[in-house]
Amino acid sequence: MDELPQGKAKKIVLNNKRELTGAPFIVVTVVAVAGVLFQLYNAGFGTLAEIQVRSMHWAYISLIAFLIYPPFSRSARNKVWVVDWVLAAATFASGLYVYIFWLEIAGRLGFTIPREVVFGVITVILVLELMRRVVGWPLVITVGIFIAYAFLGPYMPMIIIHRGITLEGLIRTLYISTDGIFGMPMGISASFVILFIIFGAFLQESGGGKLFTDVAFGMVGRSTGGPAKASVVSSGLVGMISGAAVANVVTTGVFTIPLMKKTGYTKTSAAAIEAATSTAGQIMPPVMGAAAFMMAEFTGIPYATIALSVVFVAVLNFVFLFVYVHLLAKKNGLKGMSADMLPSVFQSLKERGHLLIPLFVLIGLLIVGRSPGSSVFWAIILIMGISTLRKNTRMSPKQFVRAMRNGAINALPVAVACAGAGIITGIIGITGVGLRFTSILVSLSGGYLTLLLVLAMIAAIIIGMGLPTSAAYAILAILTAPAIVHLGVPPLSAHFFILFFGCLSTITPPVGLSSFAAAGIAEANPMKTCIESFRIGFAGYILPFAAVFRPSILLIGTPFEIVFNMSFTVVLVISLVFAISGVVYRKLEIYERILFLAPTIILFLQLPIMFDFVAVGIVIIAFLLSRRGRPVEAVAR
């Protein structure tokens, strides 16, 4: 077949963009193309100062954002108000000022002049307004609390008291330095994330997204629970290049969710499976979202090392999801899709397989040690050229422009979130609250690692509710990761722990943005979908603890430790999926499901190595017991 059936999202409230035409459309297109060309030139040949790259990145991104995002959910989607043009011009001017006068600013050693205080106040207000429009109130409220804390420090409780910050001092940090809005988070957005998003836009425009979807359905569509398995595979493939859970949902979910419903899955189950698998895609290398690049900056560990170390855990998470949807389909007697509904894997690879070459080159360059910016730059150049090899992937000039426009527009949520994260990290730095928060967490935990991890998990999930992963991670990396490292955990494990839970917040009740987006496509109840997504993605809540208790699964340790603990973790995940699904050959009794939880219990109790063998023995016994009695009826394959 040529085209998979496609559903339509009718209730997705996250898509709050204007549908521009006329002059606003032309302006956005011109600015987006100019901004993308600026990013590509700087990545390949530029020698600009960091603050110049960041300020220009923000200047054009924020201009586009004010024209794309209306002020209110009920605002007209087909016109741009005069006030939005004024705000767009003001935010562009504020970024351009820093770009032009950075040498003068540097020469004054950080001291501000009156016009910079005015520009800075305007910039902070505009950042707050853009966060409200693009990201939502949770991040605005969080940033507002930190700004209030900066001024009200002398009146705070003794444990978080500080001497207070003047308006001039705050603006000096937030506006004309690399510690605030143009700080490290914005640097990540300007130097790495925008380029990966541009790469994804070109790959999508040339047909790479269709390639991933067709290959996924062609490989597993006929098997038990075929559409659900295709959701797992396609979300993993698309997640490799998107690094964004909600974007993954709306990209693959319009195909997978209708087909899951058609083959017998309930609305809630179909939406929950897509939400859980798309969320897992955030951890899949090489992109891993903006947070992975931030991790490299916070820890000083090369990005390629981070991406390589997480491969095992990321793949194992997808193994859990794949086996779970298989068992769920067996349990409910759900069939796969008929052959005439499915695309041919061979034909898909024949027509579009060459589009995988830039992705392999990108991964290869990262592995050999090239910087992420340089690696993705050459991958973008390669996909521009290699897409011309076949007629069905050859992009017209209009498609080139559309890819650049979409790349810039798709980067808006990340850049805006990074601006907010920059304000937060800047205030944490000048007030010193980060060190105090670390001591508070260690004190509350009494020095017990497991309790500290539970506290950090709760903090990550709460902070991550409604926040983009990049913003949530930036806050957590300063507030909670140092406390975990303080108790002897390797920095990579500690930061991976909070990154994973920051990602999982998109399916954690009560505010799971990925679950809500999937529910909109499936026309399901958002809260029921969120709860079901939490259950389906449960392995994701266990694996971060495994990464801390057994850091060798992140390639930290001796070869024996790595192999042994990876093997144990595989057993843990497979037995965990049996326990949660409640079926192996047949539906399990309660006591059998408890037996399958043995490796998880051993993991949290941190018992000596001999108990690992005990746990494996218990799993074998439980597996043999599960073969007694009447099996679940086989379904068509």
N, C-alpha and C positions, 0 to 999 in steps of 0.2 A: 504494500500500500504506500501511497505517497504522503498523505497527511493524517496525523492522529487527530481524533476528535478533540475539540478545545472548548473548555467551559469559559464562563464569563463571570468575573467577580462583580457582584451586585451590591455588596455591602461593605466594601473595604473603605474604612474611614481614614486610613493612613495616606491615601492618595489625595492630597489637598492642593494639588498644583493647578495653576491656570492653564487654559487651552488658548495659547496666544495666536493672534493673527496680525497682519498689517505691520505697522511700525514697531510695536513691542517685540514681535517675533523676529523681525530683522535685527533689532538692536541686540536681543539675547543671542541670536545666531552669530553675529559679528563679534561680539564680546567673547562668547564661548570659544569660537575658532581662534581668535587672537590669544586668548588665555591658554588654550591647549598648545598652540605653537610656541608660546613663551615657555611653557613647562617642558616641552620636548627639546627646545634649543638649550635651555638651561641644563637639562639632564645630560645632553650629549656634548655640549661645547661651552656651557656658561661658566663664568668665573665671578658671578655676583656674590656680594656678601650675604650671609644667611638672613639677616633682617630684611634685606631687599627682596629676596625670593619670597619670604613669608608675607611681607606687607603687600607685595603685588598680587600674590595668590589670594589673599583676603580681599583686596580691592575689587578684583573682577568677580570673584565668587560671590561676595556679598551684594554686589550690584545686580547680578543675575538673580540672586535669591529674592530680593525685594520685588523684582518684576515677575518672578515665577510663582511665589507664594502669596496669596491674598491675605489680608489682615485677619479675616474671620472666616469661620467655616461656611457661613451663609453668604459670603461676598460673591459677587458675580465672577464667573470663571472666564469671561470673554473680554474683559476690559481691565486696564491698569489705571488706577486713580492718580490724580495729580500728586497727592501726598506720597505715593509710592515712588514716583519719579524723583521727587525731592529727596526722599530718604535714600534712594539708590545713588543719586549724585553725591549726597553727603558722605555716605559710607565709602564710596569710591575715592572721594577727595581725602578722607582721613587715612586710608591706606596709601594713597599716592604721596601724601605729605611725608610719611616716614621713608618711603622709597627714594624720594628726591633729596631730602635733607638729612639722610642718615649720617653723612660725614660730619655735618655741623653738630648733630646730636651727640655723636661719639666724641667730638672735640670738647664738648661741654662736660664730659665725664658723667653723664646722666642727669645733670641739673636741667630743670625745665624752665621754660619761659612762659609768660601768660597765655600766649596763643596755643601752646601745646597742652596746657591744662584744659582749655576750652575744647580743643580737638579731642583730647582724651576722654573727657566727660561725655561728649557726644558719641564717641566710639563705643564706650561701655554701654550706654543706653541703647544704641543701635544693635549691639551684640545681643543684649537681653531681648529686644524686640524680635530679632531674627530667630533666636532660640525658641521664643514663644510660637512663632509661625511654623518653623521647620521641624523642631524636635518636640515641642510641647511644654506644658507648664512644669512638669517635675524637674527638669534641668534648670529652668528659670528660678524656681523656688530654691533649689539647692545653691545656685550661684548667689542669689539674693541673700541667703543666710550667711554665706561666707563674706560677702561685702559688708553686711551689717556687723559681723564679728570683727572685721578689720577696724571699724570705727569704735565699737563698744568694748574693746578689749579690757580697759581698766575696770569695767563694771561686771565682768564675768566672774564665775566661781574661781576660787584660788587655783584649782587644778588646770584651768585653761586660760588664766588671766594673762594679759600682755599689756604693754604700755600704751597701745593705741596707735593708729596710723592717721596722719593728716591727709587731706584731700590731695595735696601736691605730692606727698610721698606715695600715695596709692597710685596716682596716675603715672608717676615716674616708673613704677614697677609694671603696671598693666599695659601702658601704651608705648613708651619709647625705649623699652628694653626687651631682651629676649627671655624674660622671666614671666611674662604675662600673656596677653592675647597673642603676641608673636613669639611665644615660647616654644618649648619642645613639642607639645602636641600639634601646634600649627606647623612646625617644621616637618613633622612626620606626614601631615596631610599634604604639604607643599612639595616635599621631596620624593615621597614614595607612594602614598595612597592614591593620589590623583593619577599617577602614571599607571598603576595597576588597574584602576577603574577605566582609564582610557583604553588600556589593552583589552579589558573585558568588553568594552563597547565595540571596538573594532572586530573582536572575535565573534560577538553576537551579530553584528551587522553583516558579516561575511558568511554567516550560517553555522558558526560553531555551536551556538546554543541548540539548534535543531539537530546537529550531529550528536551531541551528548544525549539528548532526549531519545532520538531514534535508536542509538546504540543500546541505551538502557532498556527500552521496551523490546528491542529485538533479542537481547540476551536473555531476559528473564520473564518477558510478558506471558509466555505460555505456561509457565510453571505455577505451582500452587500459590495463590495470592499474587499473581503476576503484576498487576498495576501497583500494588503496595511495594513490591520489591523494586519495580522500576522507579518508584519515588525515592527509595533508598539510594539506588545507584545514580540516578540523574542528579539528585540533590548533592551527592558527594562530588560528582564531576563538576557541576555548576558552582558548587561551593569552593572548589579549588581556585576559581578565578574571580568570584564575586566577593567572598569573605563577609557577606551581609545576610543575616538570617531572613529578614522580611523580604528583601529583594529576591532571595532564593525562593521563598514561598510563592511570590507572585509570578516568578519566571517559570518554574516547573509545575506549580500547583494547578495552573489553569489546564494542564494536560492530565496530570495524574489524579487529581481529586474527582473529576467527572467520571473517569474510567473506573476508579475504585468504587464509586457509588453504583456504577452500571453493573459491576460484577458482584454486588452483594454487600459491600461495606456500608455501614450506617454513615450518615452525614458526619456525625461526631468522630467516628473512628477514622474516616478518610481524612478529615481536616487535621486530626491529632497526629496521624502518621506523617503527613506532609510537614507539619510544624516541627515535630521532633527531628525528622531527618534534615530539614533545612537548617535548624539550629546546630546540629552536629556538623554541618558543612562549614560553619565558621572556624572550626578548629583544623580543618583539612588544609595542609600545605599545598601549594607554596604561598598563597596570599594570607590566609588566616585573619583577615581584617586589619584595620589600623592598629589594633591593640598589640599585635605581634611585633610590629615595628617599634612601638613604644617600649615593649619589653626589652628589645635589644638596647634601647637608649638607657633605660633604667638600670639594667643589670650589667651592661658592658659586654654582654655575650653576643657574638656575631649573629646576625639574623639567620644565616644559613645553618648555623649550629642549632638554633632554636627550632627552625622548621624541620630539620632532620631528626631531632630528638623527640619530637611529638608525633612522628609518623605512626609509630606502633600504637600509641594510645588512640589516635584519631581513627585508624583503620579498625581497631578492636571495638571502638564505639559503634562503627557502622556494621561490624559483624553482629553485635548484639541486636541492633535494629533489624538487620536482615533476617536473623534467625527468629526474632520475635514475631515479625509479620508473617513468616512462614508458619509458625506454630499457631498463631491466631487464625490464619486461614484454615489450617487443618481442623482446629477446634470448632470452627463454625461451618465447615464443609464448603468453603468458597473455592470456586474454580479459577483457572487462569483465563487468558483471552484466546480467542480462536486465531489460527494462523493468518487468516485473511484480514485481520484487523491490525496486524503488526508489520512494521517496516523490516527490511532485510538488513542485517548488520553488515554483510559483505557489500551490498549496494551502497549503504550509507558511507562506509569507509572508502569505497571506490570513488564516490562523488565528492566527499568532503574530508577524507582522512588526512589530506595534506595540511589541513588547518591545525592538526595536532603538533606539527613540527615546531612552530614558534613556542608552544607550551613546553615541549621537551627541551628546546634551546634555553628557555627561561630557567627551567629547573637545573639544567646542566651548568649554566653560568653561575647560579647561586651556589651550587655544590663546589665548584672550583674556586670560590672565594670572591667573585666579583660583587660589587655593592648592589643592593636591591635596585637602586635608581638606574645604574648603568645596565643591569641585566634586563630590566623591563623596557628600558629605552630601545635596546637592540631587538627585543622581542616584538615591540610595536612596529619598528621599521621592517622587520622580517614579515610580519603578518600583512602589512600593507603591500609588500611585493609578492608574497607567496599566494595571496588570495587571487591574484590575477591569472594563476596557472590554469584555472578551469572557469568556464563560462558561468556556471551556477554559483560560484563564490566570488566572481569578479565584481568589485564594487564600482559603481558609477560615481562621478563627481558629487552628485547629490547625496549618495550614501556615505561618502567620505565626510562631507560636511555634517550629515546627520550623526555619524559616529562621534565626531568631535563635540557636537552640541550635546549629545546624550552623555558623553563622558563627563563634561563639565557639570551638567545638571545632576547626574547621579552622584557627583562628589559633594553636592551641597550639604546633605545631612551630616556627613563626616566632618567637613570643614567647620560648619557652624558648631557642632558638638566640640570640636577641638578648640575653638575660640573660648567656649565656656569652660572647658577643662583647663585651659591656660589661665583663666582668671582664678580658678580654684587653686591650682598648683602654685600660682604666684602668691596668693594670700597665705597659703599654708607655709610657704617659704619665709615670708617676711614676719609672720607671727610666731613661727616655731612650734605651732600646735602639733605638727606631725610627730615630733619626738615625744611630746606629752601623750599623744594618743597611743603610741607604741607602749609606753610604760603602763597606761591604763589597761590595755588589753592583756599584757603579761600579768598584771596584778589580779585582774578578774579571773584569769585562767588558773591562778595559783602555780604557774610554771608547768602545768600539765598540757602536753602538746595536743592531745585529742580534744580537750575542752577548748583550747585556743583555736583549733581548726574549725570547730563547730561555731564559735563566735565569729570567726572570720567569714565562714560560709553564710551565716545569717546576715552579716553586714554587707557582703557582696550581693546577695539576692535582693536585699532591701534597697541598696543604692542603685542596683541595676534595673529596678522596676521603672520602666518608662524612659530610661536613659540609653543612649547608644552605647554599645560595648566599649568603644574607645574612651568615652567620657567616664564611664564607670570604672574602667581599668585604671585610668590615670589617677583617679581619687584613691582607689584601693591600693595602688602600688606605693603610695606615699603613706597612707594611714595604717594599713594592715600588714603588708608584706614584710616590713622591717621587724614587726613583732614575731612573725613566724620564723624569719631568719635568725632572730635573737635566740631562739630555742634550738638552734643547731641544724635547721633544715637548709639544704643547698638553695641558693638564690633562684636557680632555674625551677626547682620544684615549688618553691613558695610562690613565685610569680605565675607559674602555670596554674597553680591551685586557684588563685583569685581570678585569673583570666577565664578559666573554664566556668566558674560559677557566675562570673559577669555575663558570659554568653548564655548560660542556662536560665538567666532571669527572663529571657524572652519566651519561655514556656512555663515559668513558675507562677502558680496562682498567687495573688488575684490579678496581677497585671502582666500578662504574657503577650507581647506585641505580635510575635510570630503566630501564636495560637489564634489571636483575634483576626489577623489577616487571612489565615487559612479558613477560619470559620466564615468569613465573609464570602469566600469563593464557594464553600460547600453549603452556604445558607444554613449553618448549624448554630447552636447556642454557644456564644463565645466562652462563657465560664465553664460549661461542661467540656468544651474542647480543650480548654487550658488544663483542667484536672486530668483529662485523659492523656494529654501530651506529657504531663508530668510523670504519669505512670509508665508510658511507653519509653520515655527517655531516661528511665531510672538509673541505668548504668552510668550515665553521665554524672550522676551525683555521687557515685562510688569511685570512679576512676581517678578523680583529683586526689582523694585520700590515698589511693594506691600510689600515686606519683610522689606523695610526701613520705608515706611509710616505707615505700620501696622505690627510692629514686633511680634505681638501676633500670627501671622500665623506660626512663628518659635517657638511657645510655650513659648514666653516671655510675661508675664502678668498674669492677673487673669483668672480663668476659664471662666467667662462671656466674657471677652475681646477675649479670644482664640476662643470660640464657635461662637461669633457674627461675628468676622472678618474673620474667616474661611468660614462661611456661605456666607458672602458678596463676598469673593474672588471666591467662586464657581460660584455664579451668574455672576461675572465679566468675568470669563473664558468662561462660556457657552455662554453668550451674545456676547463675543468677537469672538468666533468661528463662530457664526451666521453672524456677521458683515463682517468678512473676507471672508468666503465662499460664502456669498450672497445667501444662500438658507436655508429654514427651511422645511416647507411643499411644498413650491414653491420657485421660484426665487424671490428674494426680490427687491423692488424698492429702489432707492438711499436713500430716506428719511427714509425708514424702517431700512436700514443698519446704518444710522446715529443714529436713536433711540437706537439701540442695543449697541452703543458706550457710552451710558450714564454712566454706572458704571466706565468705564475707565476714563472718564472726571472728575467724582467726585473724583476718587482716586488721580489724579494729582493736582486737585484744593485744596485737603485737607480740605474740608468743614466740618461743624459740622455733628454729627451723624444723625440728622434728614434728611439730604440730601441723606443718604444711602437708606432710605425708599423711598424717591422720585425716586431715580435711579431704585430701584427694581420695583416700580410702572410703570415707563416708559418702562422697559423691558417687563413687563406683557402686557402692551398695545401693544407694538411692536409684541409680540408673538401672541396675538389675531388677530392683523391685518394680520399677515402672513398666517393665516388659511383661509383668503378669497381668492377666485379665484381658478384657476385650479391647483391642486397639481402636483408635479413632479411624473411621472409614477413610480409605485413600480417596483422593480426588483426582480429577483429570490433570494430566501434566502436559 
